[in-house]
């Protein structure tokens, strides 16, 4: 009876979180598992996620035969705000899912900007990941903030080339993008929204199956440091589990610890939430 009640409680806790991700589907229960299966490829709304102890593999898993993810990105992926680069959301995501991971993050990098030390941009990081040899099941690109102010046509051109590179060298991999992050409490400007829209629309044009994580449209709230842009370690946990939930909802993987989605009171920033007026209501972000 205790086991049955626990299983039901997890399923009930998961359903609101999954629906809040903007997905359509159902909670599927089975022996030892209960997960949400969805169809939406856009995951841009806040989820409830926990910051407590969750079963996971080493960060990332070293078990042979486990799926591989390649994550490239800017300062968020590089671990700015965390105690080390291996405490970034990307490594935490791999640990939560029990996957292997190749993570390359360069502060300041974008689809256009090269970032710190000229180690970017994203296209260069993807090339260095040697996708053809690595054979990843998932490629995640986190970029956009550092391209704010660059011509939209140039951003679209570079992003298109990067995504087509992934399609060519990792044809079996699912692709996910995380678009523009803004500082906490900052209302997005017209430029911010246009850049975000360009990145999202370009990704969908190149790959109709792309999974989009949109911090602006999703009103992402998580704990931060460094003037309100970068996550602290609990913020990285929030991002990792939000992305994990989106990957589950889009059929990429089964989440390793369903209970991690049950309660998000510890991970969010303190409101206020802000409104975006008619642009948000009309869905122009998407």
N, C-alpha and C positions, 0 to 999 in steps of 0.2 A: 504493500500500500504506500509506503514511504517513497519507494522508487517511482511508482506510478504518479504520485502527486508531484514529485520533483520534475518528472518529464513533462507533465502538463504545464507546470508553472513556467518552465523554460520556453515552451512553445508559445504560451500566452504572452510572455515578456518579449519574445522575438517579434511577434506580429506587428505591434505598433512601430518598432524600430525599422522593420523592413518596409512597411508602407510609407514611413516618413522619408525613405530614400527615393520615393517617386517611382516605385516599381509596381508591376502588376503580376500577381502570381499567387502562390499558396504556401502555407507552412507544411512541410513534408516531414512526417515522423517515421522512424524506423528503429530497429534495435540499436540502442546506444547513440542515437543521433536525432536531431530535430533541426531542420534548417529551412530557410526561405528560398524558394526558387522563383525568380522574377524574370521579366522580359525586357524591361526598360534598359536602355544603354546609357542613360544620363543619370548620374547620381550626384545631385547638386543640392540636396536639402539636409538639414541637420539630423543626425542619428543620435540615439541615446547609447552611450558607450561607457564602460566602467573603467576605473583606474586601479582596481584591486588586482590580486594575484590571479593570473590566468595560466593554465598549462600551456607550455610551448616547447619547441625544440631549442637547441643552442642558436645563437644569433649570428649568422643564419645556420640552418641545419647542415651538418656535415655527412649525413647519411647518404650513401650512394643510391642512385635510383630515384631520389626525390626530385620533383620538378624544379626547374631553375627559372628565376626571374632576373631580368636585367633592369636596373633602375638608374636613370641618368637625370640630373637636374642641377638646380642652383643651390643657394645657401641652405634652404630647408633640407635638401637631400644630403648636403655636406655636414649636417649636424650643428649648424650655428644655433646657439642657444642651449644646446645639450652639453653634458659633461665631456662628451667625446663624439667622434663621427659615428661610432658604432652604437650610439644611443639615439641616432636619428630615427625618424619614423620608418625609413626604408628597411633598416635592419630589424626594427621591432616587427614590422609587417612580415618579414621572412620568418622570424621566430614564431609569431602567432600562427602562421600557416604551416610551419614545419617544412618550408621550402629552402633550397639553396639560393644564394643570391650573389650577383655581381652588382656593386653599387659604385657609381661614379658621380660625385657632386662637386661642383666648383662654384663658390660664392660669386655672384654677379653674372653668371652665365645665363644665356637665353638662346632663343632661336637665332638671334642676330648678334648679340653681345658676346664677346669672348670671355669676359669675366676675369677673375683674379689670376694674375700671372700668364694671361693669354692661353689658359688651359682649355677653354671652351672654343666655340660655342657647342650647342647640343649635337650638331652633326659630327663634330670631332670626337665627342665623348662616345657617341654610338659607334663610330668607326673603330675606336680603341677597344670597345667591348668585344670585338671579333664575333659578331653574331652568328656567322655561318658555322664557325667551329663550335661555339658554345651551345647552340641549339636551344634557346630559351622557349619556355611555354608562355611566357608573359614578358612584355616590354612596357615599362612605365616611364613616361616623360613628365617631369615637373618643371615647368618654365613659363615665363610670361611677365612676371613683375619687373624683371630687369630689362625687358624690351619696351617698357612704357616710354613713349616719346619717339620711338622709331617708326618709320613709315609703315602703315598697315600693309601695303602691297609687298614690301620687303619681308615683313614678318611672315605673311602668307606664303611667299615664294620659298623662304628657307624652311618653314615648317613642312610644306609639301614635299620638298626634297628629302627632309629627314624621315618622314613617315614612309615615303616610297622606298627609301633605303632599307628601312625595317622590313617592309613587305618583300623586298627582293632577297634579303639575306636571312630572314627568319620568317618564312612564308607561313609556317604553322603556328606562329605565336599570336596570342591576343595582344592588342595594343590598348593601353589606358593612358590618358593624359590628365594631369592636374594643372588647371589654368591659373589665372592671376590671383595672387595673395595681396591683400592690402593691410595696412596697419590697423590695429584694433580701434574701432570707433570712428574711422575715417569714412565719410560718405564718398562712394565712388564718383569720380568726375566723368564727364562725357568721354574724355580720352581713355579713362580706365575701362569703361564699359565697351567702347569701340574696340579696344585692343583685346579684351576678353572675348567679345563676340567673334572677332576675326579668328582667334586661336581655336575656338570651339567649332566654328563653321568650317574652317579649313580641315580640321581633323575628321569631321563627319563626311566631308566631300571626298577625302582620300580613302577613308576606310569607314564604310557605313556601319561596321560592327564595333567601332571604337567605343570604349567605355570612358565617359567624360565625368570627371570630378571638378566641380565648379565652385570654388570657395566664395566668390562674390555672389553669384545667384543663390547659393545655398546658405548664405548668412553664417558661415562657419564661425563658431565661437569656441576657443580653446585657450588654455593658459599660455601666457607669453612673457618674453623678456626683451631686452634690447630695444626699448622705446615702443614696444607694442607691435612689432612685425613678426619676429621669430618665436617659435614655440619654446617653452621650457620643457623639461623632460616629461612632465605630465601632459603637456600639449602634444608632444610627439606621440605619446601613447594614444591620445584621442585621435590624431590623424591616422595612425597605423590601423586602428580598429575600425575607423570610419571607412577607410579604403578596403580593409578586409571584408567588411559587410557588403560593400558595393561589388566586390569580386564574386562573393557568394551569390548575391542577387542576380548577377549576370552570368551565372553558370560556369565561372572560371574554376572554382574550387569549393570544397566544403570547409567551413570555418573550423579550426582546431578546438576552439573553446567557445561554445555557444553562450555560456554564462557571461562572457565579456560584453555582450550586447545588452544586458538587462538593465543597467542603471548608470546614468551618466552624470550624476549630480556633482561628482568631484572633478570632472575634466573640463567643464565649460568655463569660459570667461564669465565674469559678472556682467549682466546686461547693463546699459540699455542696448536693445536691438534698435536699428534705425530703419526708416522706410525709404523707399526709392521712388515713390510716386508713380505716375502713369507708365513710365518705361518698364518698371517691374511688373505692374499689373497686366500689361499687354504682352508680356513674354518676350520682349525684344532681346533679352539676354540669350535666348536659345535660338 
